[in-house]
Every structure is written in structure tokens, then in C-alpha cells.
């Protein structure tokens, strides 16, 4: 997704330059070029944000798997739907059945 947004941003700048050049006026060239650069900067920003969020999610998954290895948790099974969850939770997160 990140590469797609960056590619779309570059393509947008090129199209803006071409349309601006063929607009026939200097003001048209500046307008199309400015708008394409503005839109491309938004696309580049979205790409960067998505990339950072993917890195954060990856680190979060690594940390949570390490915590599960380091801190053993007691799990119980729901008597209604057989979903397995941690014992400190009062009701099943899947079906809502109160097990205690």
C-alpha cells in the first residue's frame, strides 16, 4: 500500500506538470503544478503514516508474543461456546456467557 501511494504521488506530479505545460498559460502551469504537488504531498504523508502504523503493529505483536512466553496466564474454556479466554475475565468475550 505504501509503495502504491508513493507511486501514485509521483504519477500525480508528472500528470500535473504535463497538464500544466499544455494549459497554454503560465498561471495554468503554476496552478496545475502546485495542485499536483499538494495532492502528492498528502499521498506521501498517508504512505508514511501507513508504513509507521505497520511497524508499530509488528512491534506490538512481537511484544505481546514475548509477554505470553514470559508471563504464563491461566485460561478457561467457556461452557457455552467452548471459546478459550483468560481466567480473570468474568464473561466470555465471544458469546457473553457468564462463567463465574
MIFI-185067 format. One line per 8 residues: number of its first residue (from 0); their letters; for each residue y, z, x of C-alpha. Coordinates in pm, 1 decimal. Each point is the difference from the previous one (the first is absolute). Example, Ala and Ser with C-alpha at 12.3 -4.5 7.8 and 13.67 -1.06 7.14 Angstrom:
<sites>
0	as	-450.0 780.0 1230.0; 344.0 -66.0 137.0
</sites>
This chain:
<sites>
0	xxxxxxxx	0.0 0.0 0.0; 236.6 83.8 285.2; -53.3 -333.2 171.4; 46.4 -177.8 -331.8; 337.0 168.7 -54.7; 115.0 -76.2 355.3; -110.6 -361.8 -35.4; 173.8 -26.6 -335.3
8	xxxxxxxx	317.4 140.0 155.7; -2.0 -256.6 281.2; -71.6 -279.7 -246.9; 285.8 122.0 -217.4; 243.9 -15.3 292.7; -109.8 -353.2 87.0; 31.2 -118.8 -360.1; 342.7 165.2 -29.5
16	xxxxxxxx	120.0 -175.2 315.1; -129.1 -336.1 -120.8; 150.1 34.0 -349.6; 326.1 126.7 150.6; 15.0 -295.1 237.7; -56.9 -249.6 -279.9; 247.2 169.3 -234.2; 274.0 -207.3 158.2
24	xxxxxxxx	261.3 272.5 40.3; 50.4 265.3 261.8; 38.4 267.3 -267.7; -329.6 -111.1 -157.4; -167.9 19.3 338.5; 131.7 351.7 58.5; -94.5 111.5 -351.8; -358.2 -128.4 12.7
32	xxxxxxxx	-51.7 125.5 353.8; 139.1 344.3 -81.3; -208.3 33.3 -317.4; -317.8 -108.9 176.4; 59.8 246.5 284.7; 68.2 276.3 -252.2; -317.9 -71.5 -195.3; -200.9 -30.9 321.1
40	xxxxxxxx	124.3 335.5 124.9; -121.1 155.6 -326.1; -340.6 -166.5 45.1; -17.6 117.4 363.2; 86.7 354.3 -111.5; -272.1 -2.6 -266.9; -248.4 -125.9 259.2; 93.3 281.2 238.3
48	xxxxxxxx	-23.7 262.0 -275.8; -343.6 -123.4 -108.0; -119.7 -0.2 362.1; 118.2 359.3 51.8; -161.1 111.3 -327.3; -332.2 -155.0 105.1; 21.3 188.7 331.3; 73.3 326.9 -182.7
56	xxxxxxxx	-291.4 -53.3 -239.9; -232.7 -72.1 292.2; 109.2 315.3 183.3; -33.0 202.4 -320.0; -358.7 -120.2 -46.6; -82.8 86.1 362.0; 148.6 347.8 -36.8; -176.1 67.5 -326.8
64	xxxxxxxx	-337.0 -106.4 144.1; 57.7 225.4 302.6; 89.8 290.0 -228.2; -315.5 -52.5 -203.7; -203.4 19.3 321.4; 181.7 307.8 130.2; 32.4 197.6 -323.3; -314.5 3.8 -208.6
72	xxxxxxxx	65.0 15.7 -372.2; -226.9 120.8 -275.3; -60.5 -258.6 -263.8; -142.6 33.0 -347.5; -130.9 -256.4 -243.6; 137.1 -38.6 -351.2; -258.4 92.4 -260.6; 141.9 -260.7 -237.1
80	xxxxxxxx	36.6 -317.6 212.8; -164.0 97.2 333.7; 322.5 -71.7 196.6; 16.7 197.7 326.8; 324.7 186.7 76.5; 126.9 302.2 192.6; -93.9 341.6 -132.9; 354.1 139.0 -20.9
88	xxxxxxxx	88.1 -250.4 -275.1; -49.2 149.8 -349.2; -75.0 -320.1 -190.4; -151.4 -336.7 83.7; 263.1 -251.4 123.0; -198.6 -286.5 -153.5; -83.0 117.8 -352.8; 204.8 323.1 -36.2
96	xxxx	-302.3 219.3 -84.1; 57.8 365.7 92.0; -285.3 112.7 221.3; 98.4 363.5 44.3
</sites>
